[in-house]
Amino acid sequence: MYLSTVNAVDPYKLYKPNLLGGSISFTVDLSKSGCGCVSALYAILMPAEDNYNDPFKYCDANQVGGHFCPEFDIMEANKYAFRSTGHKCDQPNAAGIYDNCDRGGQCHFDVLEDMSAMDFGPGPLYKINTENPFNVGQYFKEDNGVFTGYSTIISQGTN
């Protein structure tokens, strides 16, 4: 899904909120999203200036479709896993085309790596029981207009 500021296919009218110093929060229900399924929310700096085949001019940090651009994976998740990843890119050339991005993401939050075993998963024994909806908050830190990091807070009830 693309968010646009107009009711038309125009890659130059995509909705681009400035999240620096701000946040995004939402409630998610992953109870039916099992192994092999990824529910995701991405923020991608589109359009790709060199993508002439796609009316949306899609790009991402992994060059899916052949075009690089900065990407922030706010959520890649299912009821067993949750990951947030920032992907930075080298500066674009004079034509606005990115030649390289950090595909793997050096800066990430992963419940399987950054939380204890019983913090996130399906069932009442987990602090965040993914059989029920839970809240996600992503906070984007900045210093003088420059992105400096982020915090991810997953909550459910008092947990």
Phi, psi and omega per residue, in radians:
M1 nan 2.386 3.050
Y2 -1.937 2.455 3.034
L3 -1.754 2.273 -3.059
S4 -2.198 2.759 3.065
T5 -1.616 -0.068 3.106
V6 -2.358 2.815 3.119
N7 -1.620 1.128 -3.113
A8 -2.859 2.832 3.061
V9 -1.471 1.731 3.116
D10 -2.480 1.809 -3.069
P11 -1.121 -0.201 3.122
Y12 -1.675 0.067 3.115
K13 -2.079 0.379 3.100
L14 -1.189 2.542 3.136
Y15 -1.259 2.160 -3.088
K16 -2.275 1.453 3.122
P17 -1.216 2.521 3.058
N18 -1.503 1.849 -3.101
L19 -1.623 -0.050 3.134
L20 -1.036 2.165 -3.102
G21 1.343 0.046 -3.104
G22 -2.064 -2.806 -3.082
S23 -2.692 2.914 2.990
I24 -2.362 2.407 3.105
S25 -2.440 2.614 -3.099
F26 -2.798 2.815 3.030
T27 -1.818 2.365 -3.097
V28 -2.250 2.517 3.059
D29 -2.069 1.870 -3.127
L30 -1.808 0.226 -3.025
S31 -1.025 -0.470 -3.135
K32 -1.827 0.133 -3.124
S33 -1.806 1.616 -3.050
G34 -1.687 -2.858 3.127
C35 -0.972 2.479 3.135
G36 1.412 0.007 3.135
C37 -2.100 2.373 3.100
V38 -2.163 2.121 2.981
S39 -1.705 2.251 -2.967
A40 -2.427 2.679 2.999
L41 -2.387 2.095 -3.081
Y42 -2.113 2.579 2.931
A43 -2.020 2.081 -3.048
I44 -2.229 2.344 3.133
L45 -1.439 1.518 -3.136
M46 -1.817 2.852 0.152
P47 -1.632 2.876 3.022
A48 -1.449 2.060 -3.080
E49 -1.112 -0.398 -3.100
D50 -1.812 0.235 3.124
N51 -1.703 1.791 -3.087
Y52 -1.769 -0.053 -3.062
N53 -1.719 -0.341 -3.064
D54 -1.964 2.194 -3.120
P55 -1.088 -0.399 3.087
F56 -1.545 -0.184 -3.130
K57 1.011 0.846 -3.074
Y58 -1.066 2.551 3.024
C59 -2.716 2.889 3.047
D60 -2.840 3.122 -3.073
A61 -1.312 -0.212 3.126
N62 -1.835 0.157 3.072
Q63 1.054 0.573 3.052
V64 -1.129 2.208 -3.077
G65 1.449 0.024 3.020
G66 1.672 0.156 -3.051
H67 -2.367 2.265 3.115
F68 -1.555 2.590 2.887
C69 -2.932 2.761 -3.124
P70 -1.050 2.536 -3.066
E71 -2.553 2.484 2.996
F72 -2.189 2.023 3.100
D73 -1.476 1.717 -3.131
I74 -1.182 -0.686 3.109
M75 -2.657 2.215 2.876
E76 -2.220 1.950 -2.931
A77 -2.671 2.822 2.829
N78 -2.562 -2.995 -3.052
K79 -1.263 -0.064 3.118
Y80 -1.911 -0.281 -3.027
A81 -2.636 2.709 3.095
F82 -2.613 2.316 -3.139
R83 -2.501 2.420 2.971
S84 -2.092 2.399 -3.085
T85 -2.532 2.289 2.991
G86 -1.667 2.314 3.120
H87 -2.059 1.949 3.102
K88 -1.602 2.773 3.123
C89 -2.204 2.760 2.979
D90 -1.144 2.849 3.111
Q91 -1.054 2.485 3.094
P92 -1.236 2.763 3.080
N93 -1.322 -3.087 -3.073
A94 -1.054 -0.446 3.124
A95 -1.518 0.018 -3.138
G96 1.438 0.338 -3.095
I97 -1.777 2.268 3.104
Y98 -1.522 2.335 -3.131
D99 -1.718 -0.337 -3.079
N100 -2.784 2.466 3.062
C101 -2.360 2.793 3.093
D102 -1.351 1.584 -3.032
R103 -1.068 -0.753 -3.085
G104 -1.400 -0.427 -3.113
G105 1.415 1.851 -3.141
Q106 -1.306 -0.472 -3.081
C107 -1.960 1.886 -3.118
H108 -2.531 2.788 3.000
F109 -2.083 2.232 -3.088
D110 -2.400 2.119 -3.103
V111 -1.071 -0.491 -3.134
L112 -1.311 -0.397 3.134
E113 -1.820 -0.587 -2.946
D114 -1.858 -0.010 3.117
M115 -2.234 2.842 3.101
S116 -1.361 2.851 -2.961
A117 -0.984 -0.571 -3.063
M118 -1.779 0.326 -3.130
D119 -1.488 -0.494 -2.994
F120 -2.559 2.146 3.093
G121 2.875 3.055 -3.092
P122 -1.410 2.195 3.045
G123 2.130 2.798 -3.051
P124 -1.226 -0.187 3.109
L125 -1.367 -0.241 -3.129
Y126 -1.601 2.525 3.077
K127 -1.059 -0.797 2.995
I128 -1.824 1.802 -3.121
N129 -1.492 1.834 -3.042
T130 -1.322 0.062 2.980
E131 -1.383 -0.147 3.129
N132 -2.197 2.729 3.095
P133 -1.038 2.617 3.061
F134 -2.497 2.923 -3.069
N135 -1.800 2.523 3.083
V136 -2.186 2.271 3.044
G137 -2.179 2.261 3.119
Q138 -2.100 2.120 -3.061
Y139 -2.011 2.168 -3.043
F140 -1.794 1.984 -3.092
K141 -1.514 2.589 3.124
E142 -2.591 2.774 3.044
D143 -2.418 1.986 -3.110
N144 0.956 0.738 3.083
G145 1.423 0.125 -3.131
V146 -1.971 2.269 3.110
F147 -1.086 2.222 -3.111
T148 -2.091 -0.130 3.131
G149 2.725 -3.097 3.138
Y150 -2.643 2.828 3.052
S151 -2.213 2.439 3.061
T152 -2.031 2.221 3.092
I153 -2.135 2.111 3.076
I154 -1.881 2.246 -3.102
S155 -2.457 2.727 3.113
Q156 -2.721 2.011 -3.071
G157 1.039 -2.209 3.131
T158 -1.592 0.005 3.130
N159 -1.644 nan nan
